[in-house]
Amino acid sequence: MNIEPYIAVSGEGGLFKLIASKNNGLVLENLDHPGKAKFYSVRKHQFTPLGSIAIYTLQDTSPLEEVFKTMLEKYPTNPPVAVKSEKHVIEEYFEMILPDYDEDKVSLKDMKKVIKWFNVLYSKDLLISSEEE
């Protein structure tokens, strides 16, 4: 599984795929509108590659890629809950996929983002396990 080319952009909804890098910004393709690339300036936006994100655990951190792998493994028997579910439902699901997450550092908003990003990548068949790659 490689989530490196996928990027979250501040002020923009959804996820993007990196097409090209320039001195003053990035050319990105919105995953919701494939085939359409657009330039995003570093002056207006902050970029967060999904490959650089980790979730706080009680011992250290767990890379987002590992969290997605666990979600993918559990998907057939326990798919992600809806992002608009009640707080306790989302927390229970997150505890099932990452039992030792740090409840003090990982907010409900963070959990919702992880679920939302997973659903976007999964729906577009972009989460391929290492064996399939």
C-alpha positions in Angstrom: 0.0 0.0 0.0 1.4 3.4 -1.0 -0.4 6.5 0.2 2.6 8.8 -0.5 1.2 10.5 -3.6 -2.1 11.5 -1.9 -2.3 14.9 -0.2 -4.7 16.8 2.0 -4.9 20.5 1.2 -5.9 23.2 3.7 -9.0 25.0 2.6 -10.0 22.4 0.1 -12.3 19.4 0.7 -11.3 15.9 -0.4 -8.0 14.3 -1.3 -5.6 15.1 -4.1 -2.9 13.2 -6.0 0.4 14.9 -6.7 1.0 15.5 -10.4 4.0 17.9 -10.3 5.9 20.0 -7.9 7.0 23.6 -8.6 8.9 26.2 -6.6 5.8 28.1 -5.5 3.3 25.3 -5.2 2.0 21.9 -6.4 0.0 20.7 -9.4 -2.7 18.4 -8.0 -5.5 16.2 -9.3 -8.6 16.2 -7.2 -9.6 12.5 -6.7 -13.3 13.5 -7.0 -12.6 14.9 -10.5 -10.0 12.7 -12.1 -8.2 14.0 -15.1 -8.4 17.6 -14.0 -5.2 19.0 -12.6 -5.0 22.4 -10.9 -2.1 24.5 -9.5 -2.2 25.2 -5.7 0.0 27.9 -4.4 2.1 27.6 -1.2 1.0 31.1 -0.3 -2.6 30.1 0.0 -2.5 26.5 1.1 -0.8 24.1 3.4 -0.1 20.6 2.1 -0.1 17.4 4.1 1.0 14.2 2.4 -0.9 11.3 3.8 2.3 9.3 4.0 3.7 11.8 6.6 0.7 11.4 9.0 0.8 9.3 12.1 -1.7 8.7 14.8 -0.6 9.1 18.4 -0.6 5.9 20.5 0.2 5.4 24.2 3.8 4.2 23.3 4.7 6.3 20.2 2.9 6.8 16.9 1.3 4.6 14.3 1.7 5.6 10.6 -1.5 6.3 8.8 -0.6 3.6 6.3 -0.6 1.0 9.0 -4.0 2.2 10.3 -5.3 1.9 6.8 -4.0 -1.6 6.4 -5.8 -2.6 9.6 -9.0 -1.0 8.4 -8.6 -2.8 5.1 -8.1 -6.2 6.8 -11.2 -5.6 9.1 -13.3 -4.2 6.2 -15.2 -7.4 5.3 -16.4 -8.1 8.8 -16.3 -4.5 10.3 -16.5 -1.7 7.7 -15.8 1.9 8.8 -18.7 3.6 10.6 -20.3 6.7 9.0 -18.5 9.9 9.6 -21.7 11.5 10.9 -22.2 8.7 13.5 -22.4 9.6 17.2 -19.2 10.3 19.1 -19.2 7.0 21.0 -19.7 4.9 17.9 -16.7 6.5 16.1 -14.6 6.1 19.2 -15.5 2.4 19.6 -14.6 1.8 15.9 -11.3 3.6 16.2 -10.5 1.7 19.4 -11.1 -1.5 17.5 -8.7 -0.6 14.7 -6.1 1.0 16.9 -6.6 -0.2 20.5 -3.8 1.8 22.0 -4.5 5.2 20.4 -3.9 8.1 22.8 -7.4 9.4 23.7 -5.9 12.7 25.0 -4.1 13.5 21.7 -6.4 12.0 19.0 -9.5 14.1 18.7 -12.9 13.1 17.2 -12.1 15.4 14.3 -8.9 13.4 13.6 -10.8 10.1 13.7 -13.4 11.4 11.3 -10.7 12.5 8.9 -9.0 9.1 9.0 -12.4 7.4 8.2 -13.2 9.9 5.5 -9.8 9.5 3.8 -10.0 5.7 4.0 -13.5 5.8 2.4 -12.3 8.0 -0.4 -9.3 5.9 -1.2 -11.2 2.6 -0.8 -14.0 3.7 -3.1 -11.5 4.5 -5.8 -9.6 1.2 -5.4 -6.5 3.1 -4.4 -5.8 1.0 -1.3 -3.9 -2.0 -2.7 -2.2 -4.3 -0.2 1.5 -5.0 -0.7 1.0 -8.5 -2.0 -1.2 -7.2 -4.9 1.4 -4.5 -5.7 
